[in-house]
Structures are given as C-alpha cells and as structure tokens.
Amino acid sequence: MTDTLPIAVEAPDACPRYLGRVVKGINVKAPTPLWMKEKLRRCGIRSIDAVVDVTNYVLLELGQPMHAFDCDRIDGGIVVRMAKEGEKLVLLDGTEAKLDTDTGYCRPSQSAGYGRHLWR
C-alpha cells in the first residue's frame, strides 16, 4: 500500500476542496459495534461493513460526506469530476443508477468501478 494517492479535482466550481487521507492497518473484517449499527438503522441507513458504517456515522454526526477507498484496488489516484451524459454506476445494493451531468462524481481514476461518491 502506498503512503499517498494523487487527487485530481476536475470540477473545482462544484468541489473547491477535496481532502484525502491514507489510513493503514484497518481490519476490514472487524464487526461494526452494535450501538453504531443501531444509530444507522434508526436513521434509515443499512449497515454494510465497519468501514462504510464509520463513514456513514461521520456523515450523520458531522454532516460531512465521506467515502473510503481500498488503496490496493486503485490505480492512478482519485478523480473528482462531474458525471458525463448517460454515465451509470452500480450502487452498493447492486442497483444501477443513471447519472445526470449536474451530479458530482468522485472515483478512482482507473479501477474496476470500485468505490464512488456522489453529490449534487
């Protein structure tokens, strides 16, 4: 795993600042604490795994959207841009979403379509 990942912001008007941090030594198989699962459930958010659940919890508590990427599955860094006309992505629940051109899009620049974050 690398200590840094390049980040390219191609939509500075929509996203003037994007911060990233490489965190090592995470046990991705660790269970989400029951209190956190319950907090997410009460807010209408389905528990997925400990890493995703922590990012969703931070969103609820601080109002700051977050996303976790697996550095071992990213080649070329992270790109922040607006979606292209007709672009689609597969969501965590397996459903496919068609994106509008006014949808912001954060994703690995070259990957197997893993890990994306959207905003409007």
Summary of the structure (lengths in Angstrom):
residues: 120
radius of gyration: 14.9
end to end distance: 31.3
largest distance: 40.8
contacts: 277
relative contact order: 0.20
helix: 21%
strand: 22%
